[in-house]
Amino acid sequence: MNDTNSILREIDKLIRRSRLKEIEFIMSMDVTERVHRIAAALACLEPGAYLLGTGPSTVGIVPLNGHDVVLGRPPTIVENPAREHPDYYAVDTLYFVPREISRTHAKVTRQTGNFGARHILIDLHSTCGTFVNEKPVDPEGAGVVLEHGDVISLGPSQTSTYVYFRAGEGVTPDDTIGESTPARVWLSQPRQAGGA
């Protein structure tokens, strides 16, 4: 594989194969087992608000700990270095170029008042838009107040998605989950200052 075309074809083959293997893994379990695993993981969360990554580029759990959280992606090789960096990366650069996620795409901010605490999703003038329950978020507007279970999409294709989830506020996992069920919760880590 010394010539570039062979390497490029191999890269394409590996990208396609890895995506198919992921689908194969997901489909190897029935829906009951998949839901059981999700519920077991969510039962381990501390009370609070989270974004649950549900797309191939957004997998992980983003805690909303009271500060603003900016979602976006790292710059690609075909772009200039970023001046601003998101707190959490969603990498949808399947073929090493941007797809739908902007470098600073959207922000979740926490507001408190006589209504209690709530989270607002704001589109940061992203190229492809931000959507809540398939409805576009106006980048010139005040944002959208998030409700438990809302589906957030970075871009219109609904592939880079999160679910807004409030743990410990009357939400109980499926009763079929026993205490002996092992669960690991992988919390997404924010990008480190000065990191790529």
CYANA upper distance limits for C-alpha pairs under 8 A (distance plus 0.5 A):
  1 MET  CA      6 SER  CA      6.20
  1 MET  CA      7 ILE  CA      6.70
  2 ASN  CA      6 SER  CA      7.80
  2 ASN  CA      7 ILE  CA      7.96
  3 ASP  CA      7 ILE  CA      7.20
  4 THR  CA      8 LEU  CA      6.62
  5 ASN  CA      9 ARG  CA      6.65
  6 SER  CA     10 GLU  CA      6.64
  7 ILE  CA     11 ILE  CA      6.68
  8 LEU  CA     12 ASP  CA      6.78
  9 ARG  CA     13 LYS  CA      6.63
 10 GLU  CA     14 LEU  CA      6.60
 11 ILE  CA     15 ILE  CA      6.68
 12 ASP  CA     16 ARG  CA      6.75
 13 LYS  CA     17 ARG  CA      6.51
 14 LEU  CA     18 SER  CA      6.49
 15 ILE  CA     19 ARG  CA      6.92
 15 ILE  CA     94 LEU  CA      8.24
 16 ARG  CA     20 LEU  CA      6.77
 17 ARG  CA     21 LYS  CA      6.53
 18 SER  CA     22 GLU  CA      6.73
 19 ARG  CA     23 ILE  CA      6.90
 20 LEU  CA     24 GLU  CA      6.57
 21 LYS  CA     25 PHE  CA      6.62
 22 GLU  CA     26 ILE  CA      6.78
 23 ILE  CA     27 MET  CA      6.57
 24 GLU  CA     28 SER  CA      6.53
 25 PHE  CA     29 MET  CA      7.92
 26 ILE  CA     34 ARG  CA      8.39
 29 MET  CA     33 GLU  CA      6.49
 29 MET  CA     34 ARG  CA      6.88
 30 ASP  CA     34 ARG  CA      6.94
 31 VAL  CA     35 VAL  CA      6.55
 32 THR  CA     36 HIS  CA      6.48
 33 GLU  CA     37 ARG  CA      6.72
 34 ARG  CA     38 ILE  CA      6.87
 35 VAL  CA     39 ALA  CA      6.59
 36 HIS  CA     40 ALA  CA      6.63
 36 HIS  CA    174 ASP  CA      7.80
 36 HIS  CA    176 THR  CA      8.29
 36 HIS  CA    177 ILE  CA      7.21
 37 ARG  CA     41 ALA  CA      6.80
 37 ARG  CA    183 ALA  CA      7.96
 38 ILE  CA     42 LEU  CA      6.72
 39 ALA  CA     43 ALA  CA      6.55
 39 ALA  CA    173 PRO  CA      5.78
 39 ALA  CA    174 ASP  CA      6.73
 39 ALA  CA    177 ILE  CA      8.12
 40 ALA  CA     44 CYS  CA      7.44
 40 ALA  CA    173 PRO  CA      7.67
 40 ALA  CA    177 ILE  CA      7.07
 40 ALA  CA    181 THR  CA      7.50
 40 ALA  CA    182 PRO  CA      8.15
 40 ALA  CA    183 ALA  CA      6.38
 41 ALA  CA     45 LEU  CA      7.80
 41 ALA  CA    183 ALA  CA      5.85
 41 ALA  CA    184 ARG  CA      6.66
 41 ALA  CA    185 VAL  CA      5.98
 42 LEU  CA    167 ALA  CA      8.06
 42 LEU  CA    173 PRO  CA      7.78
 42 LEU  CA    185 VAL  CA      8.12
 43 ALA  CA    172 THR  CA      8.02
 43 ALA  CA    173 PRO  CA      6.49
 44 CYS  CA    183 ALA  CA      8.15
 44 CYS  CA    185 VAL  CA      7.50
 45 LEU  CA    167 ALA  CA      7.02
 45 LEU  CA    185 VAL  CA      8.22
 46 GLU  CA    167 ALA  CA      7.23
 46 GLU  CA    168 GLY  CA      7.52
 47 PRO  CA    166 ARG  CA      7.76
 47 PRO  CA    167 ALA  CA      5.28
 47 PRO  CA    168 GLY  CA      4.86
 47 PRO  CA    169 GLU  CA      7.56
 48 GLY  CA     63 PRO  CA      8.31
 48 GLY  CA     64 LEU  CA      7.93
 48 GLY  CA     65 ASN  CA      8.12
 48 GLY  CA    166 ARG  CA      6.05
 48 GLY  CA    167 ALA  CA      5.78
 48 GLY  CA    168 GLY  CA      7.18
 48 GLY  CA    169 GLU  CA      8.43
 49 ALA  CA     63 PRO  CA      6.90
 49 ALA  CA     64 LEU  CA      5.94
 49 ALA  CA     65 ASN  CA      7.96
 49 ALA  CA    164 TYR  CA      7.77
 49 ALA  CA    165 PHE  CA      6.20
 49 ALA  CA    166 ARG  CA      4.86
 49 ALA  CA    167 ALA  CA      6.72
 50 TYR  CA     61 ILE  CA      7.10
 50 TYR  CA     62 VAL  CA      5.97
 50 TYR  CA     63 PRO  CA      5.04
 50 TYR  CA     64 LEU  CA      5.81
 50 TYR  CA    164 TYR  CA      6.45
 50 TYR  CA    165 PHE  CA      5.68
 50 TYR  CA    166 ARG  CA      6.79
 50 TYR  CA    167 ALA  CA      8.15
 51 LEU  CA     61 ILE  CA      6.34
 51 LEU  CA     62 VAL  CA      5.46
 51 LEU  CA     63 PRO  CA      7.03
 51 LEU  CA     64 LEU  CA      7.84
 51 LEU  CA    162 TYR  CA      6.13
 51 LEU  CA    163 VAL  CA      6.03
 51 LEU  CA    164 TYR  CA      5.30
 51 LEU  CA    165 PHE  CA      6.62
 52 LEU  CA     59 VAL  CA      7.91
 52 LEU  CA     60 GLY  CA      6.74
 52 LEU  CA     61 ILE  CA      5.26
 52 LEU  CA     62 VAL  CA      6.93
 52 LEU  CA    162 TYR  CA      5.58
 52 LEU  CA    163 VAL  CA      5.49
 52 LEU  CA    164 TYR  CA      6.94
 52 LEU  CA    165 PHE  CA      7.36
 53 GLY  CA     58 THR  CA      5.10
 53 GLY  CA     59 VAL  CA      4.78
 53 GLY  CA     60 GLY  CA      5.50
 53 GLY  CA     61 ILE  CA      6.44
 53 GLY  CA     62 VAL  CA      8.11
 53 GLY  CA    160 SER  CA      8.48
 53 GLY  CA    161 THR  CA      6.57
 53 GLY  CA    162 TYR  CA      4.88
 53 GLY  CA    163 VAL  CA      7.13
 54 THR  CA     58 THR  CA      6.62
 54 THR  CA     59 VAL  CA      6.04
 54 THR  CA     60 GLY  CA      8.23
 54 THR  CA    160 SER  CA      7.83
 54 THR  CA    161 THR  CA      5.91
 54 THR  CA    162 TYR  CA      5.90
 54 THR  CA    163 VAL  CA      7.63
 55 GLY  CA     59 VAL  CA      6.41
 55 GLY  CA    159 THR  CA      5.76
 55 GLY  CA    160 SER  CA      5.23
 55 GLY  CA    161 THR  CA      5.52
 55 GLY  CA    162 TYR  CA      7.66
 56 PRO  CA     92 ASP  CA      8.43
 56 PRO  CA    159 THR  CA      7.49
 56 PRO  CA    160 SER  CA      7.21
 57 SER  CA     90 ALA  CA      5.60
 57 SER  CA     91 VAL  CA      5.60
 57 SER  CA     92 ASP  CA      5.84
 57 SER  CA    159 THR  CA      8.33
 57 SER  CA    160 SER  CA      6.30
 58 THR  CA     89 TYR  CA      8.32
 58 THR  CA     90 ALA  CA      5.52
 58 THR  CA     91 VAL  CA      7.83
 58 THR  CA    160 SER  CA      6.29
 58 THR  CA    161 THR  CA      6.89
 58 THR  CA    162 TYR  CA      7.49
 60 GLY  CA    186 TRP  CA      6.68
 60 GLY  CA    187 LEU  CA      6.35
 60 GLY  CA    188 SER  CA      5.68
 61 ILE  CA    185 VAL  CA      8.45
 61 ILE  CA    186 TRP  CA      7.10
 61 ILE  CA    187 LEU  CA      5.20
 61 ILE  CA    188 SER  CA      5.76
 62 VAL  CA     88 TYR  CA      8.34
 62 VAL  CA    187 LEU  CA      6.73
 62 VAL  CA    188 SER  CA      5.93
 62 VAL  CA    189 GLN  CA      8.14
 63 PRO  CA    187 LEU  CA      7.98
 63 PRO  CA    188 SER  CA      8.44
 64 LEU  CA     68 ASP  CA      8.26
 64 LEU  CA     69 VAL  CA      7.53
 66 GLY  CA    109 THR  CA      8.27
 66 GLY  CA    110 ARG  CA      6.36
 67 HIS  CA    109 THR  CA      7.19
 67 HIS  CA    110 ARG  CA      7.13
 68 ASP  CA    107 LYS  CA      7.19
 68 ASP  CA    108 VAL  CA      6.17
 68 ASP  CA    109 THR  CA      4.98
 68 ASP  CA    110 ARG  CA      7.09
 69 VAL  CA     86 PRO  CA      8.18
 69 VAL  CA     87 ASP  CA      6.40
 69 VAL  CA     88 TYR  CA      8.01
 69 VAL  CA    107 LYS  CA      6.01
 69 VAL  CA    108 VAL  CA      5.69
 69 VAL  CA    109 THR  CA      7.05
 70 VAL  CA     86 PRO  CA      5.35
 70 VAL  CA     87 ASP  CA      5.62
 70 VAL  CA     88 TYR  CA      7.05
 70 VAL  CA    104 THR  CA      7.25
 70 VAL  CA    105 HIS  CA      7.87
 70 VAL  CA    106 ALA  CA      6.32
 70 VAL  CA    107 LYS  CA      4.79
 70 VAL  CA    108 VAL  CA      6.99
 71 LEU  CA     86 PRO  CA      5.78
 71 LEU  CA     87 ASP  CA      6.65
 71 LEU  CA     88 TYR  CA      5.69
 71 LEU  CA     89 TYR  CA      6.67
 71 LEU  CA     90 ALA  CA      7.69
 71 LEU  CA    104 THR  CA      6.65
 71 LEU  CA    105 HIS  CA      6.23
 71 LEU  CA    106 ALA  CA      5.82
 71 LEU  CA    107 LYS  CA      6.53
 72 GLY  CA     85 HIS  CA      8.26
 72 GLY  CA     86 PRO  CA      5.82
 72 GLY  CA     87 ASP  CA      8.27
 72 GLY  CA     88 TYR  CA      7.03
 72 GLY  CA     89 TYR  CA      5.76
 72 GLY  CA     90 ALA  CA      6.42
 72 GLY  CA     91 VAL  CA      8.50
 72 GLY  CA    101 ILE  CA      6.75
 72 GLY  CA    102 SER  CA      6.20
 72 GLY  CA    103 ARG  CA      5.11
 72 GLY  CA    104 THR  CA      4.98
 72 GLY  CA    105 HIS  CA      5.32
 72 GLY  CA    106 ALA  CA      7.37
 73 ARG  CA     86 PRO  CA      7.52
 73 ARG  CA     88 TYR  CA      8.18
 73 ARG  CA     89 TYR  CA      5.17
 73 ARG  CA     90 ALA  CA      5.70
 73 ARG  CA     91 VAL  CA      5.93
 73 ARG  CA     92 ASP  CA      8.15
 73 ARG  CA    101 ILE  CA      6.95
 73 ARG  CA    102 SER  CA      6.80
 73 ARG  CA    103 ARG  CA      5.07
 73 ARG  CA    104 THR  CA      7.39
 73 ARG  CA    105 HIS  CA      8.40
 74 PRO  CA     82 ALA  CA      8.17
 74 PRO  CA     85 HIS  CA      8.05
 74 PRO  CA     89 TYR  CA      7.12
 74 PRO  CA     91 VAL  CA      7.64
 74 PRO  CA    103 ARG  CA      6.42
 74 PRO  CA    196 ALA  CA      7.75
 75 PRO  CA     79 GLU  CA      6.44
 75 PRO  CA     80 ASN  CA      7.60
 75 PRO  CA     81 PRO  CA      6.73
 75 PRO  CA     82 ALA  CA      6.76
 75 PRO  CA    103 ARG  CA      6.95
 76 THR  CA     93 THR  CA      8.17
 76 THR  CA     96 PHE  CA      6.98
 76 THR  CA     97 VAL  CA      6.48
 76 THR  CA     98 PRO  CA      7.41
 77 ILE  CA     96 PHE  CA      7.88
 77 ILE  CA     97 VAL  CA      8.06
 78 VAL  CA     97 VAL  CA      7.46
 82 ALA  CA    103 ARG  CA      8.05
 84 GLU  CA    104 THR  CA      7.70
 85 HIS  CA    103 ARG  CA      7.76
 85 HIS  CA    104 THR  CA      7.24
 86 PRO  CA    103 ARG  CA      7.64
 86 PRO  CA    104 THR  CA      6.19
 86 PRO  CA    191 ARG  CA      7.90
 87 ASP  CA    190 PRO  CA      5.66
 87 ASP  CA    191 ARG  CA      6.00
 88 TYR  CA    188 SER  CA      8.13
 88 TYR  CA    189 GLN  CA      7.75
 88 TYR  CA    190 PRO  CA      5.63
 88 TYR  CA    191 ARG  CA      6.41
 89 TYR  CA    190 PRO  CA      8.39
 89 TYR  CA    191 ARG  CA      7.73
 90 ALA  CA    101 ILE  CA      8.04
 90 ALA  CA    160 SER  CA      8.04
 91 VAL  CA    101 ILE  CA      8.24
 92 ASP  CA     98 PRO  CA      7.42
 92 ASP  CA     99 ARG  CA      6.65
 92 ASP  CA    100 GLU  CA      7.63
 92 ASP  CA    101 ILE  CA      7.12
 92 ASP  CA    160 SER  CA      7.93
 93 THR  CA     97 VAL  CA      5.60
 93 THR  CA     98 PRO  CA      5.58
 93 THR  CA     99 ARG  CA      6.41
 94 LEU  CA     99 ARG  CA      8.17
 98 PRO  CA    102 SER  CA      8.22
100 GLU  CA    127 THR  CA      7.83
100 GLU  CA    128 CYS  CA      6.14
100 GLU  CA    154 LEU  CA      7.45
100 GLU  CA    155 GLY  CA      5.68
100 GLU  CA    156 PRO  CA      8.35
101 ILE  CA    105 HIS  CA      6.80
101 ILE  CA    126 SER  CA      7.99
101 ILE  CA    127 THR  CA      8.12
101 ILE  CA    128 CYS  CA      7.60
101 ILE  CA    154 LEU  CA      6.38
101 ILE  CA    155 GLY  CA      6.82
101 ILE  CA    160 SER  CA      8.44
102 SER  CA    126 SER  CA      6.01
102 SER  CA    127 THR  CA      6.69
102 SER  CA    128 CYS  CA      8.13
104 THR  CA    124 LEU  CA      7.15
104 THR  CA    126 SER  CA      7.68
105 HIS  CA    123 ASP  CA      6.85
105 HIS  CA    124 LEU  CA      5.88
105 HIS  CA    125 HIS  CA      7.52
105 HIS  CA    126 SER  CA      5.43
105 HIS  CA    127 THR  CA      8.50
105 HIS  CA    129 GLY  CA      8.44
105 HIS  CA    130 THR  CA      8.12
105 HIS  CA    154 LEU  CA      7.74
106 ALA  CA    121 LEU  CA      7.48
106 ALA  CA    122 ILE  CA      6.06
106 ALA  CA    123 ASP  CA      4.95
106 ALA  CA    124 LEU  CA      5.48
106 ALA  CA    125 HIS  CA      8.46
106 ALA  CA    126 SER  CA      7.75
106 ALA  CA    130 THR  CA      7.50
106 ALA  CA    154 LEU  CA      8.29
107 LYS  CA    121 LEU  CA      6.27
107 LYS  CA    122 ILE  CA      5.66
107 LYS  CA    123 ASP  CA      7.02
107 LYS  CA    124 LEU  CA      7.38
108 VAL  CA    119 HIS  CA      6.84
108 VAL  CA    120 ILE  CA      6.01
108 VAL  CA    121 LEU  CA      5.08
108 VAL  CA    122 ILE  CA      6.82
109 THR  CA    119 HIS  CA      6.04
109 THR  CA    120 ILE  CA      5.77
109 THR  CA    121 LEU  CA      7.12
109 THR  CA    122 ILE  CA      8.31
110 ARG  CA    117 ALA  CA      7.35
110 ARG  CA    118 ARG  CA      6.25
110 ARG  CA    119 HIS  CA      5.01
110 ARG  CA    120 ILE  CA      6.84
111 GLN  CA    117 ALA  CA      6.15
111 GLN  CA    118 ARG  CA      5.92
111 GLN  CA    119 HIS  CA      6.66
111 GLN  CA    120 ILE  CA      7.89
112 THR  CA    116 GLY  CA      5.91
112 THR  CA    117 ALA  CA      4.82
112 THR  CA    118 ARG  CA      6.93
113 GLY  CA    117 ALA  CA      7.13
118 ARG  CA    145 VAL  CA      7.47
118 ARG  CA    146 LEU  CA      7.71
119 HIS  CA    145 VAL  CA      6.39
119 HIS  CA    146 LEU  CA      6.14
120 ILE  CA    143 GLY  CA      6.39
120 ILE  CA    144 VAL  CA      5.83
120 ILE  CA    145 VAL  CA      4.98
120 ILE  CA    146 LEU  CA      6.31
121 LEU  CA    143 GLY  CA      5.77
121 LEU  CA    144 VAL  CA      5.68
121 LEU  CA    145 VAL  CA      6.98
121 LEU  CA    146 LEU  CA      7.25
122 ILE  CA    137 VAL  CA      7.56
122 ILE  CA    138 ASP  CA      8.49
122 ILE  CA    139 PRO  CA      7.33
122 ILE  CA    141 GLY  CA      8.48
122 ILE  CA    142 ALA  CA      7.49
122 ILE  CA    143 GLY  CA      4.92
122 ILE  CA    144 VAL  CA      7.20
123 ASP  CA    129 GLY  CA      7.46
123 ASP  CA    130 THR  CA      6.27
123 ASP  CA    137 VAL  CA      6.66
123 ASP  CA    138 ASP  CA      7.30
123 ASP  CA    139 PRO  CA      5.34
123 ASP  CA    143 GLY  CA      7.53
124 LEU  CA    139 PRO  CA      6.59
125 HIS  CA    129 GLY  CA      7.80
125 HIS  CA    139 PRO  CA      5.75
125 HIS  CA    140 GLU  CA      8.44
126 SER  CA    130 THR  CA      7.77
126 SER  CA    139 PRO  CA      8.35
128 CYS  CA    154 LEU  CA      8.13
128 CYS  CA    155 GLY  CA      5.50
128 CYS  CA    156 PRO  CA      7.29
129 GLY  CA    136 PRO  CA      7.22
129 GLY  CA    137 VAL  CA      7.66
129 GLY  CA    154 LEU  CA      7.06
129 GLY  CA    155 GLY  CA      5.65
129 GLY  CA    156 PRO  CA      7.35
130 THR  CA    136 PRO  CA      6.33
130 THR  CA    137 VAL  CA      6.04
130 THR  CA    152 ILE  CA      7.75
130 THR  CA    153 SER  CA      6.29
130 THR  CA    154 LEU  CA      5.37
130 THR  CA    155 GLY  CA      6.03
130 THR  CA    156 PRO  CA      7.86
131 PHE  CA    135 LYS  CA      5.59
131 PHE  CA    136 PRO  CA      4.83
131 PHE  CA    137 VAL  CA      5.98
131 PHE  CA    151 VAL  CA      8.46
131 PHE  CA    152 ILE  CA      6.10
131 PHE  CA    153 SER  CA      5.51
131 PHE  CA    154 LEU  CA      7.10
131 PHE  CA    155 GLY  CA      7.48
131 PHE  CA    156 PRO  CA      7.54
132 VAL  CA    136 PRO  CA      6.99
132 VAL  CA    137 VAL  CA      7.36
132 VAL  CA    144 VAL  CA      8.29
132 VAL  CA    150 ASP  CA      7.00
132 VAL  CA    151 VAL  CA      6.04
132 VAL  CA    152 ILE  CA      5.12
132 VAL  CA    153 SER  CA      6.98
133 ASN  CA    150 ASP  CA      6.59
133 ASN  CA    151 VAL  CA      5.54
133 ASN  CA    152 ILE  CA      6.94
133 ASN  CA    153 SER  CA      8.46
134 GLU  CA    151 VAL  CA      8.21
134 GLU  CA    152 ILE  CA      8.31
134 GLU  CA    153 SER  CA      7.96
134 GLU  CA    156 PRO  CA      8.17
134 GLU  CA    158 GLN  CA      8.43
137 VAL  CA    141 GLY  CA      8.20
137 VAL  CA    143 GLY  CA      6.96
137 VAL  CA    144 VAL  CA      7.28
138 ASP  CA    142 ALA  CA      8.36
138 ASP  CA    143 GLY  CA      7.36
139 PRO  CA    143 GLY  CA      7.97
146 LEU  CA    150 ASP  CA      6.95
146 LEU  CA    164 TYR  CA      7.50
147 GLU  CA    164 TYR  CA      7.48
148 HIS  CA    164 TYR  CA      6.13
148 HIS  CA    165 PHE  CA      5.68
148 HIS  CA    166 ARG  CA      6.40
149 GLY  CA    163 VAL  CA      6.31
149 GLY  CA    164 TYR  CA      5.85
149 GLY  CA    165 PHE  CA      6.29
150 ASP  CA    163 VAL  CA      6.15
150 ASP  CA    164 TYR  CA      5.86
150 ASP  CA    165 PHE  CA      8.37
151 VAL  CA    161 THR  CA      7.31
151 VAL  CA    162 TYR  CA      6.35
151 VAL  CA    163 VAL  CA      5.16
151 VAL  CA    164 TYR  CA      7.06
152 ILE  CA    161 THR  CA      5.95
152 ILE  CA    162 TYR  CA      5.59
152 ILE  CA    163 VAL  CA      6.61
152 ILE  CA    164 TYR  CA      7.93
153 SER  CA    157 SER  CA      8.32
153 SER  CA    158 GLN  CA      5.88
153 SER  CA    159 THR  CA      7.67
153 SER  CA    160 SER  CA      6.14
153 SER  CA    161 THR  CA      4.90
153 SER  CA    162 TYR  CA      7.04
154 LEU  CA    158 GLN  CA      7.83
154 LEU  CA    159 THR  CA      8.44
154 LEU  CA    160 SER  CA      5.98
154 LEU  CA    161 THR  CA      6.86
155 GLY  CA    159 THR  CA      8.39
155 GLY  CA    160 SER  CA      7.59
166 ARG  CA    171 VAL  CA      8.08
167 ALA  CA    171 VAL  CA      6.77
168 GLY  CA    172 THR  CA      8.02
173 PRO  CA    177 ILE  CA      8.08
177 ILE  CA    181 THR  CA      7.18
191 ARG  CA    195 GLY  CA      7.11
191 ARG  CA    196 ALA  CA      8.37
